[in-house]
């Protein structure tokens, strides 16, 4: 679990360092300028970090499933090799998806205006600036979005169906409360993260206002990275004890 939390922290640090400076500059100065290379670089870092987080959250839900539903097999299933291999595959898949999107963006022809009505360089606002026919590319992006967003979300739902079923079978109230407290925080963040991403990327944009899309984008670019450290560290009993020992040491 702690190994996966470190990977989640890396994703949050990447997306925060990538998005927040541009967001603050746009808010403070009512706009910001960026080169095409800078825009593509910003989007590539965003795509890698968010794709990795989508896949990583599904892996963390599987980790909770094994820990609660089949605890006696936990150490044999979630061993060191499995953790390293699964995380490596996640980062490789995220990099590949980002590379495909970057190649698609480079194939666009931009004839103006060169103004992105957003607080960072996202795929859809860039596509809207293109004068090229982007029908096929948008279909490819929709397929990739299904694999990275909808697929992991289904895995998470299935995992938590089994988890809730197992928790309800626990005879003691203390045991049920402990199991629910372990998973409830993860469910809250997952629902917020996937819910906003699915609305923004998997539904047609015609029925959405630009203001709504910006607000929803804030949820998974700013709010979720803010909540993750609170939920996974400040509420974690082991980390609280470690900080307490550290304070006593100093």
C-alpha positions, 0 to 999 in steps of 0.5 A, spaced: 500 500 500 505 504 501 509 503 495 502 505 491 501 511 495 508 513 493 507 512 486 500 516 487 504 522 490 509 522 484 502 523 479 500 528 484 506 532 484 507 532 477 500 534 475 500 540 480 507 542 478 505 542 471 498 545 472 498 550 478 503 555 475 499 556 469 493 557 473 495 562 478 498 566 472 492 566 468 488 568 474 492 573 477 494 576 470 487 575 466 491 570 461 497 567 460 502 566 453 505 559 452 509 557 445 506 551 441 512 546 444 510 549 451 503 547 450 505 540 448 510 539 453 504 541 459 499 537 456 504 531 455 506 531 463 498 532 464 496 526 460 502 521 463 500 523 470 493 523 470 493 516 465 498 513 471 493 516 476 487 512 473 490 506 472 494 506 479 487 507 483 484 501 480 491 497 482 490 500 489 482 498 489 485 491 487 490 491 493 484 493 498 480 487 495 486 482 496 487 485 503 480 484 505 477 479 501 483 474 501 487 476 507 491 470 508 493 470 500 495 478 501 503 477 501 503 472 496 499 475 491 501 483 492 509 481 493 515 485 491 515 483 483 508 484 482 508 491 485 514 493 481 512 490 474 504 493 475 507 500 476 512 499 471 506 497 466 502 503 468 507 508 467 509 505 460 502 505 458 501 512 460 507 514 456 505 510 450 498 514 450 501 521 451 506 519 445 500 517 441 496 524 443 502 528 441 503 525 435 496 527 433 497 534 435 503 535 431 499 532 425 494 538 426 494 544 422 493 551 426 490 557 422 488 561 428 486 564 432 491 561 437 487 562 444 485 557 448 479 558 453 482 554 458 487 555 464 492 549 461 493 546 455 488 540 454 487 536 449 480 538 447 481 545 447 487 544 442 483 540 438 478 546 437 483 550 435 485 546 429 483 547 422 484 540 420 479 534 420 480 531 427 474 526 426 478 520 426 483 522 431 477 524 436 475 517 435 482 514 437 482 519 443 475 516 445 478 509 445 484 511 449 480 514 454 475 508 455 481 504 456 484 508 461 478 511 464 472 507 464 476 500 464 479 502 470 473 505 473 469 498 472 475 494 475 474 499 481 466 498 482 467 490 481 472 490 487 468 494 491 462 490 490 466 484 493 469 488 498 462 491 501 459 484 500 465 481 505 465 487 510 457 485 511 459 478 513 464 480 518 460 478 525 463 484 529 461 491 529 468 493 530 471 489 524 466 492 520 467 499 522 475 498 521 474 495 514 469 501 512 474 506 514 479 503 511 476 504 504 471 509 505 476 515 504 479 511 497 472 511 495 470 518 496 477 520 492 475 515 486 468 518 485 470 525 485 476 523 480 473 519 476 466 522 476 469 529 473 474 525 468 468 521 465 464 527 464 469 531 461 472 526 457 467 521 455 461 525 454 460 529 448 462 536 449 456 540 445 452 539 451 457 542 456 459 549 457 466 552 457 465 554 464 462 547 467 468 544 463 473 548 467 470 547 474 470 540 473 477 540 471 479 543 477 476 537 481 482 532 478 487 537 477 487 541 483 482 538 488 484 531 488 491 532 489 490 536 495 485 531 498 490 525 497 495 527 502 490 528 507 486 522 506 492 517 505 497 520 510 494 524 515 488 519 516 493 513 516 494 511 523 501 508 522 504 515 519 501 518 525 505 514 530 511 515 525 510 523 526 509 522 533 516 518 534 519 523 530 517 529 534 519 525 540 526 524 537 527 531 536 
